[in-house]
Amino acid sequence: MCGTKAIVDKRILDPPLVVQMVFDDPAQEKLYFSNTNFLVCHVTLYSSNGEQVAAFIQHEKTGSKVVQKVLLGDDPVTARILNDPEDNKPHLFFVLSSLSIRYTGFYSLRCTVIDIQG
C-alpha cells in the first residue's frame, strides 16, 4: 500500500524509465557485454531542480511523525543487452519498468551506474 491512507496509491512511471549506457570506446562496450550482471543502475529521486534529495517524506499520522519512502519499485537493476530501435544493433540498457512515485509532485531522477565487479 502507498500513500498516507490505507488505499492502494501507486503512480507507476509511464512510460517506464529506460537508460542506455553509452561508451566512448567500442572495446569497453564489448567487455561489458560479457559481464552485464556486474553493471547495476540505481535511481534516486530529487526535487524538480535536481538540488535536493526527495527520497523520503515526513508527515503526521495519528499524532506521531511517520517517514515514508517516495520512490518505490525495481531499483537497482542490472544491465540488459537489447537492440536499439534506432540502429537495430545491440546495446546495454537498464529497464526500470515498475518504478512508482508515492506522492504527486514535480521531481527529477538521477541514475547512477556502478560496476560491482570492481
C-alpha positions as CSV (number, residue, x, y, z in Angstrom):
1,M,0.0,0.0,0.0
2,C,1.1,3.5,-0.7
3,G,0.2,7.0,0.3
4,T,-0.9,8.1,3.8
5,K,-4.2,6.3,3.8
6,A,-5.0,2.6,3.7
7,I,-5.6,2.7,0.0
8,V,-3.5,1.5,-3.0
9,D,-2.0,4.6,-4.3
10,K,0.8,3.7,-6.8
11,R,1.8,6.1,-9.6
12,I,3.8,4.0,-12.0
13,L,6.1,6.0,-14.2
14,D,4.6,5.8,-17.7
15,P,6.5,5.4,-20.0
16,P,8.9,3.3,-18.0
17,L,12.4,4.6,-17.4
18,V,14.9,3.1,-19.9
19,V,18.6,4.1,-19.6
20,Q,21.0,3.4,-22.4
21,M,24.7,3.1,-21.4
22,V,26.9,4.8,-24.0
23,F,30.6,4.1,-24.3
24,D,33.3,6.2,-25.9
25,D,35.4,3.1,-26.6
26,P,33.7,0.2,-28.5
27,A,36.2,-2.2,-27.0
28,Q,35.0,-1.3,-23.5
29,E,31.4,-1.8,-24.6
30,K,32.2,-5.3,-25.8
31,L,33.9,-6.1,-22.5
32,Y,30.8,-5.2,-20.5
33,F,28.6,-7.3,-22.9
34,S,30.1,-10.4,-21.3
35,N,29.6,-9.1,-17.8
36,T,26.2,-7.4,-17.7
37,N,25.4,-8.8,-14.3
38,F,28.1,-6.7,-12.7
39,L,26.6,-3.4,-14.0
40,V,24.0,-2.0,-11.7
41,C,21.9,1.1,-12.1
42,H,20.5,2.9,-9.0
43,V,17.9,5.6,-9.2
44,T,17.5,8.4,-6.7
45,L,14.5,10.9,-6.6
46,Y,15.4,14.6,-6.4
47,S,13.5,17.8,-6.3
48,S,12.4,19.2,-9.7
49,N,15.5,21.5,-9.8
50,G,17.8,18.5,-9.0
51,E,19.3,20.2,-6.0
52,Q,17.7,18.3,-3.1
53,V,17.2,14.5,-2.5
54,A,13.4,13.8,-2.3
55,A,13.6,10.1,-1.4
56,F,11.6,10.4,1.8
57,I,8.7,12.5,3.1
58,Q,7.7,13.1,6.7
59,H,4.1,13.6,7.8
60,E,1.9,13.3,10.8
61,K,-0.2,10.2,11.3
62,T,-2.3,9.6,14.4
63,G,-0.2,12.1,16.4
64,S,3.2,10.7,15.5
65,K,5.7,11.6,12.8
66,V,6.0,9.0,10.0
67,V,8.7,8.9,7.4
68,Q,7.8,7.2,4.1
69,K,9.8,6.4,1.0
70,V,8.6,8.3,-2.0
71,L,10.2,6.3,-4.8
72,L,9.2,2.6,-5.0
73,G,9.9,-0.3,-7.4
74,D,12.6,-2.3,-9.1
75,D,15.7,-0.3,-8.0
76,P,18.6,-1.2,-8.5
77,V,18.6,-3.2,-11.8
78,T,21.3,-4.9,-13.8
79,A,22.1,-4.2,-17.4
80,R,20.3,-5.9,-20.3
81,I,21.5,-6.3,-23.9
82,L,18.8,-5.1,-26.2
83,N,18.6,-3.9,-29.8
84,D,18.4,-0.2,-30.1
85,P,15.3,0.7,-32.3
86,E,17.3,3.5,-34.0
87,D,20.2,1.4,-35.4
88,N,18.9,-2.2,-34.7
89,K,22.2,-3.1,-33.0
90,P,22.7,-4.5,-29.5
91,H,23.5,-2.0,-26.7
92,L,23.4,-2.1,-22.9
93,F,20.2,-0.8,-21.3
94,F,18.8,-0.6,-17.8
95,V,15.0,-1.0,-17.8
96,L,13.2,0.2,-14.7
97,S,9.7,-0.9,-15.6
98,S,8.0,-0.8,-12.2
99,L,9.2,2.5,-10.6
100,S,6.4,4.4,-8.9
101,I,6.1,7.6,-7.0
102,R,4.0,7.7,-3.9
103,Y,3.2,11.4,-3.9
104,T,2.2,13.6,-6.7
105,G,4.6,16.4,-7.5
106,F,7.5,17.5,-9.7
107,Y,10.6,15.5,-9.4
108,S,13.8,14.7,-11.3
109,L,15.6,11.3,-11.4
110,R,19.3,10.7,-11.1
111,C,20.7,7.4,-12.4
112,T,24.0,6.1,-11.1
113,V,25.7,3.2,-12.8
114,I,28.0,1.1,-10.7
115,D,30.4,-1.7,-11.7
116,I,30.1,-4.0,-8.7
117,Q,32.9,-6.3,-10.1
118,G,35.5,-3.7,-9.2
